[in-house]
Amino acid sequence: MITISPEKMTTAEKLSAMEALWNNLCQHSPLESPGWHEAVLTSREQQRKKGSQSPMDWETAKQNIRNKIG
């Protein structure tokens, strides 16, 4: 197995690795959201309904993160 130290990875490489790991976990492991997720989602939905927060698709969100970290 080839291993790469995170200290030698760029931020973009780290995010890419995390995304690959997350995708693999989602496909092969049943995950349950913690209870507090529901409260956060409810709060965000209320903010969206009030017009103080607009929805954003995941691809746009990822691009925004990439733009912030350079």
N, C-alpha and C positions, 0 to 999 in steps of 0.2 A: 504494500500500500504506500502511496505517495502522500506525504503530509507537508503542509505549508504552514509556517508559523504566522499567526495573525499580525504579528509585528512587522512582517515583511510584505503584507498585503496593503494595497491602496484601499481607501474607503469604498470606492466603487466595487472592488473585488470582494470586500467583506460583505457589502450589501447583497451582491450577487450570490455569494455563498449562502447567506442567511435565507435569501428567497428560495434557493434550490432546496435547502434543508426543510424549510417550511412547506414547500410544495410536496416534498416526499413524505413528510409527516402527515399531511392532510390526506394523501392518497392511501397510506398504509397503516395508519393508526387512528382508532376512533378517539376524537378529542371532544371534551365537553367544555363549554365556556364556563368560567367562574360566575357565581351568582351576581357579582357586582357589575358584570357586563350589561345585564339587562337595565340596571339603573342608569348607566352611562348612555346606552342607546335610547332609552326613553327621554332622557334630558336633551339629547341631540335632536331627536325627532320633534320635541316641543319647540326647540330653538328654530328648527327648520320651518315649522308651521307658523311661527311668529314672523318669519322672514329675516331673522338675525343670523341665520346660517344657511348656506345653500349646499346641496349635495354635490359631490365630486366623484367622478369615476376613478377606479383604482389606478389606471394607467396615468391619468393626470396627476393623481396624488404622488405616485412614484417619481414622475418627472419633476414635480415641485421639490421633492426631497433631494433628488439628484442635483437640481439647480442650486439648492441651498448649500450643499456640501462641496460643490465645485467639481 
